[in-house]
Amino acid sequence: MKIQQITKNDIQQIIEARKQRQSEDLTLIDKRVQNIVERIKQMGEKAVYQYVEEFDQVKLDSIFVSEEEINDALDSLDQGMKDILNEAKANIERYHKLQKEKSWYTQEQPGTWLGQQVTPIERVGVYVPGGKAAYPSTVLMNVIPAKVAGVRDIIVTTPVGKGGAVHPMTIAAAKMAGATQILKVGGAHGIATLAYGTENFKSVHKITGPGNIYVARAKKYVFGDVGIDMIAGPSEVCILADDTGTPSYVAADLIAQAEHDELASAILVTDSHQLANQVQDEVYRQMEERKRKEILQHSILNQSAIYVTSDLETGFDLVNDLAPEHLELLLTNPFEQLSRVKHAGAIFLGEFSPEPLGDYWAGPNHTLPTNGTAKFSSPLGVYDFMKKSSVIYYDQSALIEAESKISRFADEEGLDGHAASIRKRFE
Amino acid sequence: MKIQQITKNDIQQIIEARKQRQSEDLTLIDKRVQNIVERIKQMGEKAVYQYVEEFDQVKLDSIFVSEEEINDALDSLDQGMKDILNEAKANIERYHKLQKEKSWYTQEQPGTWLGQQVTPIERVGVYVPGGKAAYPSTVLMNVIPAKVAGVRDIIVTTPVGKGGAVHPMTIAAAKMAGATQILKVGGAHGIATLAYGTENFKSVHKITGPGNIYVARAKKYVFGDVGIDMIAGPSEVCILADDTGTPSYVAADLIAQAEHDELASAILVTDSHQLANQVQDEVYRQMEERKRKEILQHSILNQSAIYVTSDLETGFDLVNDLAPEHLELLLTNPFEQLSRVKHAGAIFLGEFSPEPLGDYWAGPNHTLPTNGTAKFSSPLGVYDFMKKSSVIYYDQSALIEAESKISRFADEEGLDGHAASIRKRFE
């Protein structure tokens, strides 16, 4: 894990280099994704079965998880884990309920009534990665905000394991969180199934949830026909620490992020040379104790870095240009520094708020904008599962007052039919 | 304009037929868009000049509208139109200020502090169609919400006319609304310039605004690297009227929508045979009086329809399945019926709230989801120009209380580094 001393002038180059790191040629992947999606659009469920057989080596009888499988999954869960899922659910629900917007109206101008009506999306698909491992936290973080929003149909889809079964933990979490149906279709074919439906499955209006590069590109491909949450890249953390940072905590948090996969990235920004050196040592020491040591070899050595700045101001400049998915502020007074953060997915304050607290427990969503996209997008939230309609009412006198002005405006744009629609009321 | 009597059972088929109407093979367009965008990414401003010359037949000296051009444009505006733009601006501002979200925090659990920090996007690009005509209303509807959000840099881009100049009305509206820079680059090359920048122009973080099919596909192509508002299709209105509807108003409003372009669509849904027949007559009569008669021949005859239902309930079912961009409720008690609307971009209540009132004047945004996408998306708003960051703080005792539960959860997902990051605090 390299330590690099930097100044303000180096920031631009660091950002550029990190962009390069992410760019790969997607032409071939996009072509394959397009074929899969278009084939399912045309052939329906037959094509879905074929792709599941091709990619997951399983011959399915049904694309749906059965009631029996759901009951078995719930039964197989030990009470300890059930309690943990329920407490996490309560925390996530409590936070997300605060995001729920109300419809409103205003009557500020005489004779007018303007409003914004907020309604849930009716039918939503949630993609959950699977196969070997289970990600119940992904299930909770996607299904609960949809439930809080009031979404009627919440369909989880996830790849089947080798035996044709979905991991019981995924099923149990989906059921506990409020999913209404579970599909056994992963990959780009899972996204196509959600977006366009089959003979036995009605298409959804929006798709959320993370996945591999095929899932991400399939989401981009179907975007427009359905809504999507975001196109997520590899996970990342940035820790901004001063000399009060505890080296072993910082190292543990960098490793926690880097263990996700080879492309995950963990960055420490600090104005303390001493902390930088101590963290470097600690990272190498702690890596040895970790199960996912081989992944860490890649992500820590190739994707991660320690940047030492002359002052905190330069540190904040770098952080804001990175716009990291996760940002830990391990500073003397983190609350006082919060307003200096301009772009980040989630911000963790102080040394007892490590990033995994947000992944599983605290309540805010763990689905966050990656790779600098926090400059223009937000964590997944209840707002992603609702939509707005404007409401406009003018009475006769209010429209009379505006008539000539609207007509002139419309004529200016060459749309005399627009002007006529107003004038017609007063002929 | 065909009149069709329908029942609930016909709705599915009507929706399917309308979907077909919109689907065209985009492979060729996408290929050309990809070439344009990638070439500008690689070659920068030189490629931009080449595309402007190729597509707009203009040799530009600079891609920027100059201070002199801005002053000339403002001087050229007559006082009447200046007042109209300023009053429209005030109406739009007043409504959009009500959309502005505040940051918040909560301390519901002991020892915890959770929040949602809301901040403006820093740099936004607004695409405005141009060339022959000017669309000052598009300028206002995109720039004002960005300004209300607190966006620092708002860059308008629009195609140049034959002489190398941008329409003075577009420039004046941009300046009055608060744009900070104006570019002379239209089409897919305009979107590429905004998304990736050039030697002299820094890329933006998000792009909004309508355009032709090349602009729409270019927006989809760059989505992910930058944010976009939506991919807009042809404009459309749906009018739901009972026998109290005034035929001449209904006809005028259908025509106002249909005059946009050949693909625009205007639909009347009513439970009154008499109204259906009277509107049909009126449409043919009024069409003759309109300047854009030739466009109306296509849009009214090919894209539009009158559906007669046996009752209002069936009417609402059709409306909700259409999820129209614009919906007029010309009913006896429109306010009482509002809650029956599940999906629509904007809803206009009663006979003195014709759709053009929303295009130019009332205040709510006229950039709305088309082609059924109101099932999952919203009007353009201040929320499109801001983003959220989650904030998480736990003190030591709160983290101790959660330690074993988070660790178990992380272990369950096979991420022992996540568990270690929590445990490390208490070793």
Interface residues (C-beta under 8 A of the other chain):
Chain A: G80 M81 I84 E87 A88 N91 R94 Y95 L98 Q99 W104 T106 E108 Q109 T112 W113 L114 Q116 Q117 T119 I121 E122 A133 A134 Y135 P136 S137 M169 H205 K206 K220 F223 G224 V226 G227 I231 S248 Y249 A252 D253 I255 A256 A258 E259 H260 Q286 E289 R290 K291 R292 L296 P334 F335 L338 V341 K342 H343 A344 G345 A346 I347 F348 L349 G350 E351 F352 S353 P354 E355 P356 L357 G358 D359 Y360 W361 A362 G363 P364 N365 L368 P369 T373 A374 K375 F376 S377 S378 P379 G381 Y383 K387 K388 S389 S390 V391 I392 Y393 Y394 D395 Q396 A398 L399 A402 K405 I406 R408 F409 A410 E412 E413 G414 L415 D416 G417 H418 A419 A420 S421 I422 K424 R425
Chain B: G80 M81 I84 E87 A88 N91 R94 Y95 L98 Q99 W104 T106 E108 Q109 T112 W113 L114 Q116 Q117 T119 I121 E122 A133 A134 Y135 P136 S137 M169 H205 K206 K220 F223 G224 V226 G227 I231 S248 Y249 A252 D253 I255 A256 A258 E259 H260 Q286 E289 R290 K291 R292 L296 P334 F335 L338 V341 K342 H343 A344 G345 A346 I347 F348 L349 G350 E351 F352 S353 P354 E355 P356 L357 G358 D359 Y360 W361 A362 G363 P364 N365 L368 P369 T373 A374 K375 F376 S377 S378 P379 G381 Y383 K387 K388 S389 S390 V391 I392 Y393 Y394 D395 Q396 A398 L399 A402 K405 I406 R408 F409 A410 E412 E413 G414 L415 D416 G417 H418 A419 A420 S421 I422 K424 R425
